[in-house]
């Protein structure tokens, strides 16, 4: 089943949400189920970054010494890569939504605050 075509204004909104708010949410707002793995990648990546940072900073805060950054750095880069993949994928989806959108219709006379003479 083919998803419905959005108007240009809503497609731009979905792109902005994907790019600036949370990857995958804009795709889901556009009723594209591809947003679920995009959201999953970005959430797993963000959570992994937080975990790596907490694991690295914990010994520094407790003992005032820096541990070997090797494993924490690897986990941080892997998590960052997951987040960036989800983010770029959602931006690509948003761009495709905008490219395939139909032109926005002007508001009807009843929706205008002041009628145009």
N, C-alpha and C positions, 0 to 999 in steps of 0.2 A: 504494500500500500504506500503510495507516494504522499509525502508530507505536504501540507498546504503551503502556498507561496505567501510570503509576508509582504506587507507594504514596506517601502524604503525606510520610513521613519522607525518602525518597529525593528527592522533588520539592523539599523545603525545602533539602536538602543541595545540590542542583543550583543553586537560586536563590542560596544563600550563596556558592558557588564563582563563579558569574557576577558577583555584585555585589562581592565582596571579594578574590577571588584573581586571576582572569583572565577577562575577558569572552569568552564563547564556549565555554570549557572545560566549564562546567556543562551547557550545551546539548548538547555532544558526549557527555558522560557519560549524558545522558538519551536518547541515540541519536537526537537531532534534528540532521539535517545542516545546518540553518540556522546551527548554531554555527560552521561553516567561514567564511562571510563575516563573522560577528561577530568571530571571532578575527582574521581578516585585517584588518578595519578597525582594531581596537584595536592590533594589532602595528604596522601601518603608521603609525598616529597616534603611538604611543609612540616609534618609531624616528625619525619626523620631528621630534618634540619634542627628542630627544637631538641630532640633527644641527643643528637651529636653535640650540640652546644652545651646542654646541661651536663652531659657526661664529661666533657672537656673542662668546663668551668668549675664543676664540683670540687675537685682536688685543689684547684687554685684558691677557691674561697675558703675551704677548710684548712689547708696547710700552707697557703701562700707560696706554693711552688707549682711550676708548670709541668704537667705530665708530658710524655712523648706524644706528639700530635698525630702520629702515624695512623692508628686505627680510627681515630675520631675524624681525621681529615678525609680518609677514604669513605667513611659512612656519610660525612657531610657532602662530599662531591657526588656520591651516588644519589643521595636524596635531592640535591640541587638539580641533578640531571633529570630525575623523575618529574620534579616540579616544572622545570623548563619545558620538557616534552609535553606535558599536559597543557601548559600555558600556550605554547606555540600552536599546538593542535587546535585548541579552542579559538585562537585568533584566526587560524586558517578557516575554520568552520564559519566564524563570523564574517570574514571577507567573502566567502562563498555565498552566505546568506544575503549580503548586501548586493553582490553582483547579480544574484538571481531574483532580487526583489522587484515587485511591480511598483510603479510610481505611486507616491502618496497622493491621495485624493484631497482636494481642498476641502476645508470644513464646510458643512452645509450652512445655510442661512440661519438656522435655529441654533447653531453652536457658536456663532460669532457674538462677541460681547457688544460691538457696535456695528450696525449694518453699514455697508459701503453704499453710497448713493449711486 
